[in-house]
Amino acid sequence: MLIECPECQREVSDSAANCPHCGFPLAKGSGAVEVPVAATTTPPKAKTKAAPVALAIGGVALAMTLAAPRFLVTLPLLAAAACSIISMVRNEKWRPGAILVLVGCGLMFLWAASGTTASYAGKDVTYTVSGSATSADITYQNEGGGTSQEKVSLPWTQVIHSPSSSFLYISAQNQGEYGDITCEIKVGDTVVKTSNSSGSYSIASCSS
């Protein structure tokens, strides 16, 4: 049986799979045209950003520098800066946050590098630790520019002659299971720094 090719309008056998004249595909036995099914393609998945794990660690490290004395900020600053860079390399979420952490690291580094002025040089510095706690472990900068550590009964006071090229620091940890503890730095008659903490083995620290 002959049928008409829908493409070239010439007669072909109804058993032919394709028109012998133009090659148009035919449906066998029905005369209907086989319409090829267009291939479907799966759209590429959008690249998702990683969770901001490194950014969170960097933010915590930067926050730690705010409570650290000037000479101890280097390590948390390096950690914060490294984590912010890793966050950007990993294409984590909240990229502006990583940039802010990095800028904060730069500002903190400039502050730490600036040191202190020589305004304390040659002056008497009084360290005081007091509170309802009965004893404390203390760490303070001595007049030679080094660090001294002592376990003392409270209240405690120490007067030193300020070194000319360094800053002042004292930290006191409560050695009891209760009570509060306060540290203070006084230069001459002026209190330049004070800090308070309460609770079991709590720490109060002052730096200037």
C-alpha positions as CSV (number, residue, x, y, z in Angstrom):
1,M,0.0,0.0,0.0
2,L,1.3,3.4,-0.9
3,I,1.0,6.5,1.2
4,E,2.0,10.1,0.6
5,C,5.2,11.5,2.2
6,P,4.2,14.5,4.4
7,E,7.5,16.1,3.5
8,C,8.0,15.7,-0.3
9,Q,4.4,14.6,-1.2
10,R,5.7,11.6,-3.1
11,E,4.3,8.2,-2.8
12,V,6.1,5.7,-0.6
13,S,5.3,2.3,0.8
14,D,3.5,2.3,4.1
15,S,6.0,-0.3,5.4
16,A,8.9,2.0,4.9
17,A,10.6,3.5,8.0
18,N,11.8,6.5,6.1
19,C,10.9,8.2,2.8
20,P,13.3,6.8,0.1
21,H,13.2,10.2,-1.7
22,C,13.8,12.7,1.1
23,G,14.6,10.5,4.2
24,F,11.7,11.8,6.2
25,P,10.9,9.4,9.1
26,L,7.5,7.6,8.8
27,A,5.4,5.6,11.3
28,K,5.1,2.1,10.0
29,G,1.7,0.8,9.2
30,S,-0.3,4.0,9.9
31,G,0.9,6.7,7.5
32,A,1.4,9.0,10.5
33,V,4.6,10.9,10.9
34,E,7.0,10.0,13.6
35,V,7.8,13.1,15.4
36,P,11.2,12.8,17.1
37,V,11.1,13.6,20.8
38,A,13.3,16.4,21.7
39,A,16.1,15.5,24.1
40,T,15.6,16.9,27.6
41,T,18.5,18.4,29.4
42,T,18.8,18.8,33.1
43,P,19.7,22.3,34.0
44,P,23.0,22.6,35.9
45,K,22.6,22.9,39.7
46,A,23.3,26.3,41.1
47,K,26.5,26.3,43.0
48,T,25.6,26.6,46.7
49,K,27.8,28.6,49.1
50,A,29.5,26.8,52.0
51,A,28.3,27.3,55.5
52,P,30.2,30.1,57.2
53,V,32.2,27.9,59.6
54,A,35.6,29.6,59.1
55,L,33.9,33.0,59.3
56,A,32.4,32.1,62.7
57,I,35.7,30.9,64.1
58,G,37.4,34.1,62.8
59,G,34.7,36.3,64.4
60,V,35.3,34.5,67.8
61,A,39.0,34.9,67.5
62,L,38.6,38.6,66.7
63,A,36.3,39.1,69.7
64,M,38.9,37.4,71.9
65,T,41.4,40.1,71.0
66,L,39.1,42.8,72.5
67,A,39.6,41.2,76.0
68,A,43.2,40.3,75.6
69,P,46.1,42.5,76.8
70,R,48.0,44.2,74.0
71,F,51.0,41.8,74.1
72,L,48.7,38.8,73.7
73,V,46.6,39.8,70.8
74,T,49.0,38.6,68.1
75,L,47.9,34.9,68.1
76,P,44.1,35.5,68.0
77,L,44.6,38.2,65.4
78,L,46.5,35.8,63.1
79,A,43.8,33.2,63.7
80,A,41.0,35.6,62.9
81,A,42.8,36.9,59.7
82,A,43.5,33.4,58.5
83,C,39.9,32.3,59.1
84,S,38.5,35.3,57.2
85,I,40.8,34.5,54.2
86,I,39.8,30.8,54.3
87,S,36.1,31.9,54.4
88,M,36.5,33.9,51.2
89,V,38.5,31.2,49.4
90,R,35.8,28.6,50.3
91,N,33.2,31.0,49.0
92,E,31.2,30.8,52.3
93,K,28.0,32.7,52.9
94,W,28.1,36.2,54.3
95,R,31.3,37.2,52.4
96,P,31.0,40.9,53.6
97,G,31.3,39.5,57.1
98,A,34.7,37.9,56.3
99,I,35.8,41.3,54.8
100,L,34.8,43.1,58.0
101,V,36.7,40.6,60.2
102,L,39.8,41.1,58.0
103,V,39.5,44.9,58.3
104,G,39.0,44.5,62.1
105,C,42.1,42.4,62.3
106,G,44.1,45.2,60.5
107,L,42.8,47.8,62.9
108,M,43.5,45.7,66.0
109,F,47.0,45.0,64.6
110,L,47.7,48.7,64.2
111,W,46.5,49.3,67.7
112,A,48.7,46.5,69.1
113,A,51.7,47.7,67.1
114,S,51.4,51.2,68.2
115,G,52.5,50.3,71.7
116,T,52.0,52.7,74.5
117,T,53.4,56.2,75.0
118,A,56.2,56.9,77.4
119,S,53.8,58.8,79.6
120,Y,54.2,56.2,82.3
121,A,58.0,56.2,82.2
122,G,59.5,57.0,85.5
123,K,56.2,57.0,87.4
124,D,55.1,54.9,90.3
125,V,52.6,52.2,89.3
126,T,50.3,50.6,92.0
127,Y,48.8,47.2,91.3
128,T,45.8,46.4,93.6
129,V,43.8,43.2,93.8
130,S,40.8,43.1,96.2
131,G,37.4,41.7,96.7
132,S,35.4,39.2,98.8
133,A,37.6,36.3,97.5
134,T,40.3,35.4,100.0
135,S,43.2,34.4,97.7
136,A,44.3,34.7,94.1
137,D,46.9,33.7,91.6
138,I,48.2,36.9,90.0
139,T,50.4,37.7,87.0
140,Y,51.7,41.2,86.5
141,Q,54.3,43.1,84.6
142,N,57.2,44.0,86.8
143,E,59.4,47.1,86.6
144,G,62.0,45.2,84.6
145,G,59.5,44.7,81.8
146,G,59.2,41.0,82.6
147,T,56.4,39.0,84.1
148,S,56.0,38.0,87.8
149,Q,53.6,35.4,89.1
150,E,52.5,35.0,92.7
151,K,49.8,33.4,94.8
152,V,48.6,35.9,97.4
153,S,46.0,36.6,100.0
154,L,43.6,39.4,99.4
155,P,43.7,42.3,99.6
156,W,47.1,42.7,97.8
157,T,49.0,45.8,96.7
158,Q,52.3,46.1,94.8
159,V,54.1,49.3,93.8
160,I,56.6,49.3,91.0
161,H,58.6,51.9,89.1
162,S,57.1,51.9,85.6
163,P,59.4,50.7,82.8
164,S,60.1,53.2,80.1
165,S,59.3,51.1,77.0
166,S,56.5,48.8,78.0
167,F,52.8,48.8,79.0
168,L,51.2,47.7,82.2
169,Y,49.3,44.5,82.9
170,I,47.9,42.5,85.8
171,S,45.7,39.4,85.9
172,A,44.2,37.8,89.0
173,Q,42.3,34.5,89.3
174,N,40.1,33.8,92.2
175,Q,41.3,30.6,94.0
176,G,38.1,30.1,95.9
177,E,34.7,28.5,95.0
178,Y,32.9,31.8,95.6
179,G,33.5,35.5,95.9
180,D,34.4,38.3,93.6
181,I,37.8,39.8,92.6
182,T,38.8,43.2,91.4
183,C,42.1,44.3,89.9
184,E,43.3,47.9,89.5
185,I,46.2,49.7,87.9
186,K,47.0,53.2,89.2
187,V,49.7,55.5,87.8
188,G,50.6,58.1,90.4
189,D,47.2,59.1,91.8
190,T,45.3,58.3,88.7
191,V,43.4,55.0,88.2
192,V,44.0,54.0,84.5
193,K,42.4,50.6,84.5
194,T,40.1,48.5,86.6
195,S,38.3,45.2,86.1
196,N,36.0,43.0,88.2
197,S,34.9,39.3,88.0
198,S,32.9,37.0,90.3
199,G,32.5,33.3,90.8
200,S,34.6,30.2,91.3
201,Y,38.1,30.6,89.8
202,S,37.0,33.7,87.8
203,I,39.7,36.0,86.3
204,A,39.9,39.7,86.3
205,S,42.6,41.3,84.1
206,C,43.7,44.9,83.5
207,S,46.1,46.3,80.9
208,S,47.1,49.8,79.8
